[in-house]
Amino acid sequence: MRAQSAAAAKTSRGLTTDYRSRSFWLDDVPDDLCPQPALGTPLDVDVAIVGAGLNGLWTAYYLAKADPHLRIALLEKEIAGFGASGRNGGWCSFAFPTPPARIAKTHGQEAARATLRAMQATIDEVGHVATAEGIVDAALAGRHRADRRG
Ligand SMILES: Cc1cc2nc3c(=O)[nH]c(=O)nc-3n(C[C@H](O)[C@H](O)[C@H](O)COP(=O)(O)OP(=O)(O)OC[C@H]3O[C@@H](n4cnc5c(N)ncnc54)[C@H](O)[C@@H]3O)c2cc1C
């Protein structure tokens, strides 16, 4: 990891804005990691998404695929990947924090099965999108994890 600048500023929550020093992933990004300018004027959009982490980015991605005419604003107070999405373990896993048995108890067997099927499908989906968009490493990581799970 590159050396952190001695003059690195802090966010309002005391986190460093030397973004590259926050994780291996951010340190590896060829982008300059400069935050975009703040909005100067109100925006008129169809969908405003707050937070450019994985959830915000996937949401914007699929909305744009579903309707390319949608005006989508993705609002981020730091840089894309500043949160957990930019400093996680990088595992592409279909593990769901709630075990199927507990889902079945509260929502029924079919809901538990549907949740498991949907989670399993995400592995292939990440692989497909990563391949289609040229994010090859992620596709390989996803396949690797799926293979390990058999
Ligand atoms: C150490 C660690 C390891 C992990 N390992 C894995 C793993 O191996 N595999 C896995 O699948 N998951 C892993 N996770 C979980 C995964 O990283 C998170 O579930 C996922 O990144 C959450 O994405 P998110 O978009 O909801 O949140 P975040 O990535 O946190 O994104 C939220 C974004 O919103 C921005 N924001 C917040 N408030 C505002 C505001 N008011 N205005 C504008 N922007 C705002 C933040 O700056 C941030 O960029 C890990 C998490 C951690 C912390």
The ligand as an ORCA input file, in Angstrom:
! r2SCAN-3c Opt
* xyz 0 1
  C     -14.438     -5.749      6.818
  C     -15.596     -6.187      5.936
  C     -15.446     -7.329      5.172
  C     -16.512     -7.751      4.374
  N     -16.319     -8.827      3.551
  C     -17.290     -9.184      2.678
  C     -17.060    -10.210      1.719
  O     -15.987    -10.802      1.660
  N     -18.072    -10.534      0.870
  C     -19.283     -9.879      0.901
  O     -20.162    -10.218      0.101
  N     -19.524     -8.890      1.789
  C     -18.550     -8.519      2.651
  N     -18.774     -7.494      3.529
  C     -20.088     -6.825      3.506
  C     -20.201     -5.895      2.287
  O     -18.988     -5.185      2.085
  C     -21.360     -4.921      2.557
  O     -22.533     -5.661      2.804
  C     -21.606     -4.031      1.367
  O     -20.410     -3.404      0.923
  C     -22.639     -2.971      1.747
  O     -22.791     -2.151      0.623
  P     -23.643     -0.841      0.744
  O     -23.686     -0.234     -0.620
  O     -24.938     -1.141      1.399
  O     -22.869      0.072      1.797
  P     -21.470      0.899      1.653
  O     -20.468      0.193      0.803
  O     -21.071      1.243      3.040
  O     -21.899      2.189      0.867
  C     -22.600      3.246      1.429
  C     -22.120      4.520      0.749
  O     -23.008      5.575      1.091
  C     -22.249      6.740      1.295
  N     -23.078      7.621      2.110
  C     -23.455      7.432      3.394
  N     -24.245      8.457      3.794
  C     -24.373      9.279      2.722
  C     -25.072     10.501      2.513
  N     -25.796     11.081      3.490
  N     -24.995     11.097      1.299
  C     -24.268     10.515      0.301
  N     -23.589      9.359      0.446
  C     -23.642      8.746      1.649
  C     -20.982      6.248      1.960
  O     -19.905      7.168      1.808
  C     -20.730      4.954      1.194
  O     -19.891      5.138      0.054
  C     -17.740     -7.036      4.353
  C     -17.872     -5.890      5.142
  C     -16.820     -5.457      5.918
  C     -16.975     -4.194      6.736
*
